[in-house]
Amino acid sequence: MKYFERKINEIKKNPYLVFFFGFATIVLTGALLLVLPLASQDGQSVGIVNALFTATSATCVTGLVVVNTAAHWTVFGKVIILILIQIGGLGVMTMTAMISFFIGKRISLKTRVLIMEERNADELQGVVRLTKNILFYTFGVELAGALLFSFVFIRDYGFVRGIGYSIFHAISSFCNAGFDLIGNSMINYVDNPVITLAVCGLIVVGGIGFYVFWDIYASRNFHMLTLHSKLVLIVTVFLLVGGTVLMFALEHDNPGTMGNLDMSGKINASIFQAVNPRTAGYNSVPLEKLRMSTAAITVVLMFIGGSPASTAGGIKTTTFAVLVISFHNMFRGKRDYEVFERRIMPEMTLKAAAILMISLMLVLATSIILSVTEEAAGYDYLDILYETVSAFATVGLTRGLTPYLSSAGKIILSVVMFIGRVGPMTVAFAFLRQNKNIGNYTYPEGKVIIG
């Protein structure tokens, strides 16, 4: 008994372990609820593996599904999925704080510290106020999105169902989850600008994060923004514009995707398919019919993902930006890595490189393992890599492989989705013991030939 008490105390002292086990608890609770016959339309349990996969996908705001969300789940099941999406998008500690607000309970110092770590805040002071602002921001944006969706969904599905669909898709879009109740994602609305642009707007707003939004609101001048906000906005615009141009150039004449659409439909579809890899799992054209070059570009966009302290996944836009800036300055022979008259600390470059290496190793190892376990499905390696990156970056796009995954494949991708949402560095810090002797001594320098 004392052993377990000691372990629990160790977990409480390590914020990374708290995040890890917090998300794990939410996933397992969701899986236990979704495995109930009450959650399935046919009255039969979906099975623990499928329930675990769905709960992980929802909590990690991914959007990969092994059963059709609209057709398989009851209202109970869909509500559970929606709650998991909201918890996963906001974060466990932020949701804990929200519950404390509602019941009038004072937020403890330990909870404030955990919220600070979860939201990547620099100071403990003002964390509670920050959390309240994040909650108002989140629910306000989701409400605005639901109102936009309601103009179309009420017309198509009736008032009650239309309101339910509007709320579900607003939360799913803002949290970058990509779950849908329509049955075939947004293919039916490929040329409907209200739906496609509303989805894209929610994804982008959720994917840039509250800090950037607040910085824009407070500064209202690009030159006055923090370096973080500038890098997020520049990389986001670059990827969105570049992705849209490439999608249009490669797919505008593809009869399987955009070839039969008019010009406005092609532009809408191009924007939609450029935004969703940022990281939401909606699609408005059949992804399995994309050209190989387009699929490869989508893999890159998914891998980069959204921004830190947001609802998005991937290695993050700032990681990508720091690496590009570091390479550029290194090739110019500069000792300090500088951008916008600010110096990037060497520790940031090392951290960005570590995230890139860990992420690449995880994706490559997983895709190789899946190419063995899913060989019977008959998909080629690009489809498997596409699925793996989609899971790691918590995107949810698939070229049709997800429903045909073996039990082993579902478990593997569930683990990858979990690591992608919690963060590779968080998982590493949670379980790797730090050396207490760091800084007490140094070894002589050794030279290694690079390149």
N, C-alpha and C positions, 0 to 999 in steps of 0.2 A: 504494500500500500504506500509506504514511504517513497518507494522507487517512482511510482506514478505521480505522486505529489511533487517530487523533485523535477521530473520531466515536464510537468505542467508549468511549474515555476520558471523553468528554463525557456519554455516557449513564450511565456508572457513577457520575459525580459528581452526577447529578440523580435523586433517589429517585423522582420522579414518572415519569420516563422508564423507570426500572427496572421499576416496577409495570406500566406500559403495555406494554413489550416482553416482560415476563415473562408476562403474561396472553396476549399475542398469540402467543408461542411455544407455550404450552400448547394454545391453540386450534388452531393450525396442525398441531401434532403429532397431536392428536386427530383432526383432519380427515383427515390422511394415513393414519391407522390405520382410520378408519371407511369410507374410500373403497375399501378392499381388498375383493375378492369374498368373502374369508374372513369378513367382518363381516356379510354379508347371507344370509338364509335361502335365497334362490333362487340363490345363487352368482354373482349379477350385481352389479357395482359400483353403488352408489346414486347415483354421480355426484359430482363435486367440489363443486358448489353445495349439494346436499342434505347432503353430509358436513360441509361447512363450517358450514352452518346448525345442524346437530345438535350439532357440537362446540362452537360458540359458545353455544348454548342450554344445554348441560350445564355448561360451564366458568363461564358467567355465572349459573348456577343459576336458569334461567328456566323451562324446561319446555315451551316451544312446540316442536311436532314436525311435520315434514312427512310422516313415515311413522309408522305405528303401531309404537311401541317393542316391544310384546309380540310382534307378528306378524312384523315385518320383520327384526329383528336376531338374530344368533346369540348363543350364550353369550359368545363372544369380544367381539362388538359391545356387548353389555349390560355386560360387565365394564369395557370402555373407557369407556363412558358413566358408569358408577358411579364410576370413578377420577376422571374429569373433574369430576363433581359434588363429590366430596370435596375435591379440590384447590381448586375454585372457592369452596366454602363456607368453608374454612379460610384461604385466601389463599396465594399463591405462596411468600412468604418464611417463613410459618409451616410450610408443608410442607417447605421446604428445611431449616429448623431441625430438624424431626422426623427427617429422613433423617440429619442430622448426629448426632443423639442415638443413633440405631440403630447407626451405623458407628463411633461413638466419636470423631468428629472435633470439634475445638474450634470453637466459633462465633466467627467473626472480629468485630472491632469494626464493620466496615462492614455486616455482616449484622445485627448488633444494632441499628444505626441504622435500617436499612431495616425491620426488624420493628417498631421503635418507631413509625415513620411509618405502616406498614401497619395497626397495631392502634390508632392514635391515642393512644398512651401519652404521658404528660406527661414522664416521666423515662427516661433510658437505664438507670439503675440498676435491677436486678431484671427486666430484659426477658426474660432466659433463663428465670428461674423463672416469670414470667408466661406465657411460651409453653408451658412444661410443664403449668401449671395449665389452660390453654386446651385442650390436647390431652387431658388426663385428663377434663376437663369434657365435651368433645365426644364422645369415644368412650364415656364412661360413660352419657351421655344416649342416644346412639344404641343402645347395648346394651340399655338399659332399654326403649326403644321397640321394638326387635326382639323382645324377650321378650313384650311385650304383643301384638304382631302375630302371633306364633307360635301363640297360643292359637286363633286363627281360621284362619290360612293353612295350618297343618299339617293341620287338620281338612278344609279344602277342597281342598288340592292335594297332600297327602301329605307325608312327613317331609322328604325332601331338597329338593323344590321349595318346600315351605312355609318352610323355613329360609332358602333363597335369597331368596324373596319378602320375608320379614320383614326381612332385613338390607338389601336394596335399598330398600324403602320407608321404613325407619327413617332411613337416610342421606339419601334424597331429601327426606323430610319435615323433618328437622332443618336441612338446608341450604337449605330453602325452595325446592327445585328443582321438585317437582311431576311428575317423570317417574314413570310407573307401568308395571307388567308385567302388569296385569290386562286391558288392552285398551280399556276405556272409563272410565278413571280410577276413582273410587270410587262410581259409580252403583249397582253391585251391592250396596253396603254402606250405602246411604243411611239405613237405619233400624237399623244395627248400631252401638250406642254404643261398643263396644270399639274398633272400627276408627276411627270418626269422631272420637271424643274423643282417642284416642291420636295420630292425625294432627294434630288441632288443638293438643294439648299440645306436641308436638315443634315445630310451626311457631312457636308463641308463644315457647317457650324459646329456639329458635334466633334468633328475630326480635328479642328484647329485648337480646341480647348478653351476653357473659361478664361485662363490668364491672358491669352492673346486678345480675346474679345474685350475683356475689361481694360486692357492696355490701350486698345483702339478707342474705346469709349472715353477713357480718361485723358489720353493725349490728343486724339483727333488730328494728329500730324505725324506722317511717316517718320520724319527726322527725329521726333521726340520719343519714338517707341524704343523699348528695350531691344538689345541685340537678339534675344530669344524670339521676340515677336517679329522682328524684321526677317530673320532667317526662315521662320515658319511660313510667313506670308509669301516670301519670294519663292521658296521651294514649292509651296502649294500651287501658286499661280503657274509656275514653270511646268509642273507635272500635269496640271489640269489642261492648260492650253496645248502643251506638247502632246499629251495623250489624246485630246480631242482631234487634233490635226492628223495624227497617225492613224487613229481609228477610222476617220473619214477617208483618208487616202487609201487605206488597205481594204476597207470593207464596203465602200459606197457602191461598188459594182458586183458584189458577191450576192448571187441570187438566194443563197441560204440564210442571209442575215439582213442586209440593208438594200439589196439590189432592187427590190420591188417597191420601195418607199419613194415618196416624192422628196423634193429637196429639203423641205422643212422637217420631214420625218427622219431623213438621214442625218440632219444636223442634231436633232433631238437625241437620236440613238447614239450618235458619236459622243455627245456630251455625257450621256448616261453611262455609256460603257467606259468612259475615261474617269468618271467620278467614282463609280462603285468599287473599283479595286483599291480605294482609299480608306476605309476598308469595310464595305458593306456588301452583302451577298445577293443583291438584286441583279436581275438582267432583263433587258427588253428585247433581246434577240437570242436565238438558240446558240449557246456557247459552244456546243459540240460541232457547230458548223462554221466556227471562226477559222480563218486561214491560220496556218501554223505560225506565220510571222506575227500575226495579231495576238495569238495565244502566248507566244514568247514575250511580247511586250507587256501583256497583262501580268505575266509572272513577275516581271521586274517592278511594275507599279505596285503589285500586291506586297512584294518583299519590302519595299520602302515604306509603304503604309502611310499612316497619319502622323499626328504630332503628339509630343509628350503631354501628360496630364489631361488627356482627352479620352473619348470613348473608342478611339481607333487603335489598331495594332500595328504590326510590322516593326522594322528596326527604328522607325520614326524619321521624320523629315529633318530634324536637327542633327541626328547622327549622320545622315547622308550629307548634310550641308557641311558639318565639321570635317568630315573625311575629304570632301571635294576641296574645301578651303586649305586644308593641311597639305594635300597633294600639290595644289597649285603653288602655294608658297614654297614648298620644298623644291619643286622644279625650278623656281626662280632663284633658289639659293638663299632664301631669307631664313634667319635663325628663328625669329618670332613669327607665329602664324597670326596674321592680322586681317581684319575685315571691318568696314564701317568705323575706322579709327578706334577699334578695340582689339585687344590682344586675347587670343584664345589660349587658355592655360594648357600646358603639355598634358596634364592629367585628363583633360577633356578629350584630347586626341587619342590617348591610350584607351580611355573608356569606350570611345566610339569604335576604335579598332577591335577591342575585345568583344563588343556586342556584335559587330559584323562577323568576326570569326566564329563565335559560339553559334550564331544564327545560321551561318552557312554550313557548319559542321552538322548541326541538328537537322537541317533541311535535307542535306545530301544523305546522311545516314538513314533518315526516315524514308526517303524516296527509294533508296536501294533496298531496304527491308521490305517495303510495300511492293516493289517490283517482283519480289519472291513470293510473298504471301498472297498477292492478288494476280498472280500469273494466269490463273484459270479464267479471270474475267475478260482477258483478251485485250486489255487497253495497252497503248504504247507508253513509253517512258515519259513523254511530254505530258500526257494526261495525268500520270501518277505524280510527276513533279508539280503540275498545276494544282492538284488536289492537296499535296503536302504543303506548298507555300500558302495556299488558301487557308489551311488549318492553322499553320504557324502564325500567320499574320492576322488571324481571326477575321477573315474576309467572308468566306461562305460561298464563293463562286465555285462551280464544278462543271466539268465537261461530261457529266452523266455517271461518274464512277461511284459516288457516295451510296446510292441504294443497293449497289451490288458488292459492297465491301464484305469481306469475311469477318467473322467475330474478332479474329486477331487484328485485322485491319482497323476495325472500329475502335478497339481498345487503344491501339497505337496512336491513332489520330486524336482520340480523346485526350491522351497524355500530351500530345503536341499542342492541341488547342489550349490546354490548361497552362502549359509553360509559356505559350505565346501571350496569353492574357496577363498572367501574373508577372511575366518578364524573366528572361533567361538569367539576368544578373541578380534578380531577387531570389530566384531559386538557388543560384550558386551561393549567394551570401547567407541564405537560410541554412544550408546544410554543410558548407565548408567551414571548418573551424579556422578562425584567424590566429595567426602566429603572434603570441603575446610579446615575443622578443624583437618584433619589427622595430627598427630605429635604434636598437641598442648597439648594433655593430654593422660594419659594412665590409664586403670583400673587395680585394683589388679588382680593378677593371680588366676585362678580357675583350679582345677584339674578335669580331666575327665578320667574315666577308659576306655582304648582302648583295644579291642580284647577279 
